[in-house]
Amino acid sequence: MKNTSRYFKVIYEDNHLIAVDKAAGILVQGDDTGDTPLSELVKEYISKKYNKPGAVFCGVIHRLDRPVSGAIVLARTSKGLARMNALFKDREIRKIYWALTKDKPETESGTLVHWLKKNTNKNFVNVFGKDTSGAQKAELDFKILGRTGGFYLWQIELKTGRPHQIRAQLSKIGCPIKGDVKYGFGKNNPDGSIHLHSKALIFEHPVKKEPMHIEAPLPNESTWNLFHHFAKVKDELDR
């Protein structure tokens, strides 16, 4: 059994859902690298904690890119998985991210709308300013929360959920995320992470019908630590 605290920390769990704070560098689902994904690590955690012999169910509802940290919800039952999938499909989940860039957008807050087309072979998303054949519309709202140590702190709320969406859209407007050399930042972070963090997920519990506010603290890392004095995400997310 691995020491799972290196890979994730549990934020919330019940019979149907488990929400964790994923460390940067951890896959959510398995790929051709053969590295152990978050879904398997969480299965191990559940099996050990609840002394469950045999197969453990852990359904992947949504994903975070490997170099991204923060809040992610997985399903512990097929009912939880089906109902959470429906919430995501109907866009009934608010997804809040924080990001750091060296560059500042033209306005302190606003909405970005682009069309994204993924090149699967290169694992790269091309961004277009208008509707393009084979591309999907991508939309997000943003505001700048502050500036410290030469970096701007963004709060981003996704309106759509496209691969590499935040990374590609911020790069398109000349504001690549710190460490994200794939999308135009000048230098890698030493640990391979990028400074994009899934800060909060806000939704109604699909079974209990209770309001849920899942929030992940910023990583304990030198640049992120400059921003620990900022307040937590508020339910109202004032704009």
DRENSENU-54602 format. One record per residue (C-alpha): residue number from 0; residue in one letter; chain; z, y, x. Coordinates in steps of 0.1 Angstrom, whole numbers, plus 2048, in hexadecimal, padded with zeros to 3 digits. Layout:
N
i,aa,ch,zz,yy,xx
NUM,A,A,Z,Y,X $
...
end
This chain:
239
i,aa,ch,zz,yy,xx
0,M,A,800,800,800 $
1,K,A,7F6,822,80E $
2,N,A,80D,840,810 $
3,T,A,7FB,851,7F3 $
4,S,A,80D,873,7F9 $
5,R,A,7F4,87A,814 $
6,Y,A,7D8,878,7FB $
7,F,A,7E6,885,7DA $
8,K,A,805,890,7C9 $
9,V,A,80C,889,7A4 $
10,I,A,80F,8A7,78E $
11,Y,A,812,896,76C $
12,E,A,810,873,75E $
13,D,A,815,861,73D $
14,N,A,807,841,72D $
15,H,A,7E4,84F,72A $
16,L,A,7DF,869,746 $
17,I,A,7E8,86F,76A $
18,A,A,7E1,891,77A $
19,V,A,7E3,894,79F $
20,D,A,7DF,8AF,7BA $
21,K,A,7C3,8A0,7D0 $
22,A,A,7C3,8A8,7F5 $
23,A,A,7A3,8B5,804 $
24,G,A,78E,89A,815 $
25,I,A,795,87F,7FB $
26,L,A,779,870,7E6 $
27,V,A,77E,86E,7C1 $
28,Q,A,767,851,7BC $
29,G,A,75A,838,7D5 $
30,D,A,739,83E,7E8 $
31,D,A,725,82E,804 $
32,T,A,73F,83A,81E $
33,G,A,756,81E,813 $
34,D,A,774,835,815 $
35,T,A,78F,82E,7FC $
36,P,A,78B,846,7DE $
37,L,A,7A6,858,7CA $
38,S,A,7A1,841,7AC $
39,E,A,7AB,823,7C1 $
40,L,A,7C8,835,7D1 $
41,V,A,7D6,83E,7AF $
42,K,A,7D2,81A,7A3 $
43,E,A,7E7,80F,7C1 $
44,Y,A,801,829,7B8 $
45,I,A,803,81E,794 $
46,S,A,804,7F9,79D $
47,K,A,821,7FF,7B5 $
48,K,A,835,817,79F $
49,Y,A,833,802,77F $
50,N,A,831,7E0,790 $
51,K,A,811,7D8,77F $
52,P,A,801,7B7,78B $
53,G,A,7DB,7B4,78A $
54,A,A,7C1,7CE,781 $
55,V,A,7CD,7F1,77A $
56,F,A,7B8,809,765 $
57,C,A,7B0,82B,773 $
58,G,A,793,83D,764 $
59,V,A,781,85A,775 $
60,I,A,77D,877,75C $
61,H,A,76F,892,773 $
62,R,A,76A,898,798 $
63,L,A,772,8AF,7B5 $
64,D,A,75C,8B1,7D4 $
65,R,A,76B,89F,7F2 $
66,P,A,774,8BF,806 $
67,V,A,784,8CF,7E7 $
68,S,A,7AA,8CC,7DF $
69,G,A,7BE,8CF,7BF $
70,A,A,7C4,8C4,79C $
71,I,A,7B1,8A7,78D $
72,V,A,7B9,891,76F $
73,L,A,7B2,86C,76C $
74,A,A,7B7,854,74F $
75,R,A,7CF,838,74E $
76,T,A,7C0,829,72E $
77,S,A,79E,825,71F $
78,K,A,7A9,83A,701 $
79,G,A,7B4,856,719 $
80,L,A,793,853,72C $
81,A,A,77D,855,70D $
82,R,A,790,872,6FD $
83,M,A,791,886,71E $
84,N,A,76C,880,723 $
85,A,A,766,88F,700 $
86,L,A,77B,8AE,709 $
87,F,A,766,8B3,729 $
88,K,A,746,8AE,716 $
89,D,A,750,8C7,6FC $
90,R,A,75C,8DF,716 $
91,E,A,77F,8E0,708 $
92,I,A,790,8DF,72A $
93,R,A,795,8FF,73E $
94,K,A,78F,8F9,763 $
95,I,A,79D,913,77A $
96,Y,A,796,914,7A0 $
97,W,A,7A1,92B,7BC $
98,A,A,78A,931,7DA $
99,L,A,78A,946,7FA $
100,T,A,76C,959,807 $
101,K,A,767,973,823 $
102,D,A,74E,986,80E $
103,K,A,754,999,7EE $
104,P,A,73E,998,7CF $
105,E,A,72F,9B8,7C1 $
106,T,A,749,9B9,7A5 $
107,E,A,76E,9AF,7A3 $
108,S,A,767,999,786 $
109,G,A,74A,98C,772 $
110,T,A,735,96E,768 $
111,L,A,71C,95B,77D $
112,V,A,6FF,949,76D $
113,H,A,6E6,935,781 $
114,W,A,6D1,915,77E $
115,L,A,6DA,8F9,796 $
116,K,A,6C4,8DC,7A2 $
117,K,A,6D4,8C1,7B7 $
118,N,A,6C2,8B1,7D4 $
119,T,A,6D2,88F,7D4 $
120,N,A,6C4,884,7F6 $
121,K,A,6D4,8A2,807 $
122,N,A,6F2,8A5,7F0 $
123,F,A,6EA,8C9,7EC $
124,V,A,6E5,8E0,7CE $
125,N,A,6C9,8FA,7CD $
126,V,A,6D1,919,7B8 $
127,F,A,6B8,92C,7A3 $
128,G,A,6BC,94D,791 $
129,K,A,6A8,942,773 $
130,D,A,6A1,923,75E $
131,T,A,68E,90B,775 $
132,S,A,67F,8E8,76E $
133,G,A,699,8CD,776 $
134,A,A,6B6,8E6,77A $
135,Q,A,6D5,8E9,765 $
136,K,A,6E5,909,759 $
137,A,A,706,911,76B $
138,E,A,71F,92B,760 $
139,L,A,741,937,76D $
140,D,A,758,954,769 $
141,F,A,76A,963,787 $
142,K,A,782,97E,791 $
143,I,A,78F,989,7B3 $
144,L,A,7B5,985,7B5 $
145,G,A,7BA,996,7D6 $
146,R,A,7B2,998,7FB $
147,T,A,7C8,98D,819 $
148,G,A,7C0,984,83D $
149,G,A,79B,98D,839 $
150,F,A,796,975,81C $
151,Y,A,791,97C,7F7 $
152,L,A,7A2,966,7DD $
153,W,A,78D,95D,7BF $
154,Q,A,798,94E,79E $
155,I,A,77C,93B,78E $
156,E,A,779,92C,76C $
157,L,A,75D,913,767 $
158,K,A,749,915,747 $
159,T,A,732,8F8,752 $
160,G,A,739,8DB,769 $
161,R,A,71C,8D6,781 $
162,P,A,71D,8C6,7A4 $
163,H,A,727,8DE,7BF $
164,Q,A,725,8FA,7A5 $
165,I,A,73F,912,7B3 $
166,R,A,734,90C,7D7 $
167,A,A,70F,912,7CF $
168,Q,A,714,930,7B8 $
169,L,A,72B,943,7CF $
170,S,A,714,93C,7EC $
171,K,A,6F6,949,7D7 $
172,I,A,707,96B,7D3 $
173,G,A,70F,96D,7F8 $
174,C,A,733,961,7F7 $
175,P,A,735,93E,806 $
176,I,A,757,92D,804 $
177,K,A,76B,92C,824 $
178,G,A,763,90C,837 $
179,D,A,745,903,821 $
180,V,A,729,901,83C $
181,K,A,713,8ED,824 $
182,Y,A,710,90D,80F $
183,G,A,70F,927,829 $
184,F,A,731,92E,838 $
185,G,A,72F,932,85D $
186,K,A,74A,91A,869 $
187,N,A,759,8F9,85F $
188,N,A,77E,8F6,857 $
189,P,A,78D,8DF,872 $
190,D,A,798,8C5,858 $
191,G,A,777,8C5,846 $
192,S,A,785,8D5,827 $
193,I,A,777,8F4,815 $
194,H,A,78D,90F,806 $
195,L,A,786,906,7E2 $
196,H,A,7A4,8F9,7CD $
197,S,A,7A6,8EC,7AA $
198,K,A,7C3,901,79F $
199,A,A,7C8,8F9,77A $
200,L,A,7BB,8E4,75D $
201,I,A,7C5,8F0,73A $
202,F,A,7BE,8DA,71C $
203,E,A,7CD,8C8,6FE $
204,H,A,7DB,8A5,705 $
205,P,A,7C1,88E,6F5 $
206,V,A,7DC,876,6E7 $
207,K,A,7FC,88A,6E4 $
208,K,A,7EA,8AA,6D8 $
209,E,A,801,8BF,6EE $
210,P,A,7F5,8DD,703 $
211,M,A,7F1,8D3,728 $
212,H,A,7F1,8EA,745 $
213,I,A,7EC,8D6,765 $
214,E,A,7F0,8EC,784 $
215,A,A,7ED,8E3,7A9 $
216,P,A,7FE,8F9,7C4 $
217,L,A,7E9,906,7E0 $
218,P,A,7E6,8EF,7FF $
219,N,A,7FF,8F4,81B $
220,E,A,7E5,902,833 $
221,S,A,7E4,921,848 $
222,T,A,7CA,935,836 $
223,W,A,7D5,92A,813 $
224,N,A,7F8,933,81D $
225,L,A,7EE,957,81E $
226,F,A,7EA,956,7F9 $
227,H,A,809,943,7EE $
228,H,A,819,963,7E2 $
229,F,A,7FF,965,7C6 $
230,A,A,80C,95C,7A3 $
231,K,A,804,93C,793 $
232,V,A,7E7,939,77B $
233,K,A,7F2,947,759 $
234,D,A,7E9,937,738 $
235,E,A,7D9,956,72C $
236,L,A,7C4,95B,74C $
237,D,A,7C2,980,747 $
238,R,A,7A1,98F,750 $
end
